[in-house]
């Protein structure tokens, strides 16, 4: 683990990148929530939650999405799923995908994001690859760092972008509801995939197969 204490000031100018309007985004989310609906529920400061969720220390709506369906699935359901020493496919617990849906989105306007894609980008916010590669046990620390970066990039930073941990050629974004206009995302018209349906379950296994994984029976 790197030093998890945030410094007083930024050591450099954070890298500002634009996510153009119309860029395809893929979101794996609870089916009870609308495809473009931000999550309003802050994570606990110490337990559970995602890499850059809101907490009671910094409250905002948040929404994660990815640049491909594969990375959306991997980031959501392959976290901490180990490989089988005997070589059998990794088994994703069925509970991890129950009530889950893959939606197809695009921004309705350009979005300004803090890039965490490269070593230089991370150094500009006093960090290294730990921030975007840490496993879930260290997410309380990454959330704290996310709040600190938000505070030092207000008001322009509407989110972050970083390499997918489990599909490094792809990108992951988190958007901040308090810095985005209403209806900043829209559905593309491609029907969402409900993983509780037979067709949806088959599609999920197709996406997982190249990663030597499938949903448990």
SEKOLPA-136766 format. One line per 8 residues: their letters; for each residue x, y negated, z of C-alpha. Coordinates in steps of 0.001 Angstrom, whole numbers. Layout:
A) X,Y,Z | ...;
***
This chain:
XXXXXXXX) 0,0,0 | 1219,-3502,-767 | 1009,-6373,1651 | -2733,-6967,1928 | -2542,-10369,3621 | -3648,-13202,1339 | -1284,-16207,1118 | -2246,-19804,1736;
XXXXXXXX) -2072,-20865,-1908 | -1880,-19427,-5389 | 1704,-18988,-6663 | 715,-19864,-10224 | -2134,-20775,-12544 | -4553,-17843,-12912 | -4927,-16579,-16467 | -8222,-17797,-17897;
XXXXXXXX) -9737,-15731,-20704 | -13028,-15975,-22558 | -15438,-13101,-22990 | -17228,-14155,-26178 | -20998,-14182,-26473 | -22208,-10998,-28114 | -19395,-8778,-26826 | -20769,-5240,-26241;
XXXXXXXX) -20857,-4267,-22576 | -21967,-1012,-20981 | -23401,-783,-17501 | -24071,2294,-15362 | -26580,1295,-12702 | -29478,2415,-10545 | -32560,2808,-12726 | -34632,856,-10192;
XXXXXXXX) -32632,-2253,-11132 | -33061,-4093,-14429 | -30304,-3663,-16997 | -29148,-7295,-16663 | -30132,-7729,-13003 | -27302,-8676,-10650 | -26887,-6663,-7467 | -27949,-8992,-4624;
XXXXXXXX) -26871,-6676,-1796 | -23505,-7451,-179 | -21288,-4517,722 | -20189,-3918,4294 | -16920,-5690,4998 | -15184,-2436,6010 | -17121,521,4604 | -18452,1650,1234;
XXXXXXXX) -18981,-730,-1642 | -16988,-1419,-4794 | -13675,-3024,-5650 | -14884,-6621,-5905 | -18349,-6587,-4314 | -19794,-9466,-2354 | -19826,-9144,1440 | -21336,-11219,4218;
XXXXXXXX) -18074,-13202,4154 | -18770,-14291,561 | -22335,-13783,-645 | -23126,-13715,-4368 | -24895,-11505,-6856 | -22499,-9244,-8747 | -22630,-7016,-11805 | -20035,-4536,-13088;
XXXXXXXX) -19797,-3507,-16728 | -17239,-1917,-19035 | -16044,-2222,-22602 | -17054,1350,-23550 | -19643,3890,-22379 | -16798,6217,-21381 | -15164,3738,-19019 | -18543,2763,-17542;
XXXXXXXX) -19161,6417,-16692 | -15621,7150,-15495 | -15461,4109,-13230 | -18796,5001,-11654 | -18803,8787,-11252 | -15201,10045,-11525 | -13846,8084,-8578 | -12000,10462,-6242;
XXXXXXXX) -13143,13578,-8133 | -10021,15811,-8103 | -8887,18249,-10754 | -9445,21935,-10009 | -6083,23708,-9359 | -7440,26732,-11234 | -8135,24619,-14321 | -11930,24620,-14160;
XXXXXXXX) -13752,21425,-15147 | -14068,18777,-12486 | -17572,18807,-11041 | -19405,15526,-10528 | -21995,15910,-7746 | -25493,15711,-9188 | -26405,13246,-6437 | -23848,10824,-7914;
XXXXXXXX) -25889,10453,-11114 | -29419,10933,-9800 | -31537,7879,-10581 | -28746,6383,-12715 | -28973,4794,-16144 | -26545,3644,-18836 | -27598,315,-20360 | -26273,-1548,-23386;
XXXXXXXX) -25738,-5279,-22895 | -24128,-8372,-24395 | -23468,-11880,-23039 | -25725,-14618,-24359 | -22949,-17215,-23926 | -19169,-17305,-23634 | -17952,-16390,-20147 | -14749,-17613,-18475;
XXXXXXXX) -13007,-14850,-16546 | -9854,-14467,-14456 | -7663,-11927,-16270 | -6087,-9228,-14105 | -4920,-7275,-17149 | -1135,-7639,-16970 | 1647,-7921,-14422 | 1933,-11621,-15189;
XXXXXXXX) -1793,-12106,-14696 | -1642,-10341,-11341 | 1471,-12215,-10209 | -360,-15498,-10810 | -2776,-14471,-8040 | 4,-13130,-5757 | -728,-9492,-6543 | 455,-6475,-8534;
XXXXXXXX) -1236,-3378,-9986 | -2367,-2247,-6526 | -5283,-4704,-6731 | -6841,-2970,-9737 | -5551,570,-9102 | -6289,1028,-5377 | -8594,3909,-4473 | -11888,3470,-2654;
XXXXXXXX) -10380,3777,842 | -8653,437,243 | -11632,-1405,-1251 | -12184,-3470,1930 | -8788,-5052,1170 | -9464,-5532,-2555 | -12806,-7164,-1732 | -11040,-9587,588;
XXXXXXXX) -8573,-10408,-2187 | -11436,-10846,-4617 | -13063,-13381,-2308 | -9747,-15230,-1988 | -9249,-15363,-5767 | -12840,-16573,-6201 | -12239,-19343,-3664 | -9112,-20468,-5511;
XXXXXXXX) -10722,-20408,-8973 | -13978,-22161,-8149 | -16001,-23247,-9984 | -14830,-22086,-13405 | -14230,-18348,-12852 | -17445,-16498,-13679 | -15869,-13104,-13070 | -12761,-10940,-13371;
XXXXXXXX) -11546,-8558,-16081 | -9015,-5735,-15521 | -7952,-2384,-17036 | -10131,598,-16227 | -8296,2784,-13716 | -9607,5989,-15257 | -9512,4929,-18922 | -6614,2438,-19042;
XXXXXXXX) -7185,1491,-22684 | -10584,33,-21760 | -11609,-2998,-19743 | -13888,-3477,-16758 | -15548,-6741,-15769 | -17341,-8013,-12712 | -19568,-11069,-13118 | -20572,-13442,-10328;
XXXXXXXX) -24238,-14363,-10273 | -23659,-17660,-8484 | -21468,-18882,-11367 | -23460,-17571,-14325 | -26507,-19092,-15964 | -29831,-17282,-15750 | -30257,-14660,-18486 | -26495,-14635,-19119;
XXXXXXXX) -26832,-11017,-20289 | -29353,-9400,-22587 | -30033,-5875,-23755 | -28787,-5086,-27251 | -31838,-3091,-28305 | -30113,286,-27991 | -32319,2395,-25702 | -30904,2988,-22234;
XXXXXXXX) -29847,6534,-21307 | -31522,7931,-18188 | -29330,10658,-16747 | -32287,12270,-14946 | -33742,13395,-18280 | -32562,16511,-20193 | -31332,14385,-23119 | -29622,11969,-20750;
XXXXXXXX) -27919,14774,-18842 | -26633,16222,-22112 | -25302,12808,-23164 | -23561,12387,-19813 | -21842,15758,-20160 | -20710,14707,-23664 | -19108,11578,-22198 | -17473,13536,-19368;
XXXXXXXX) -16189,16458,-21454 | -12984,14726,-22742 | -12081,14037,-19087 | -12387,17748,-18227 | -15453,17068,-16128 | -19168,17788,-16082 | -22114,17380,-13756 | -22459,20185,-11238;
X) -25364,22620,-11818;
***
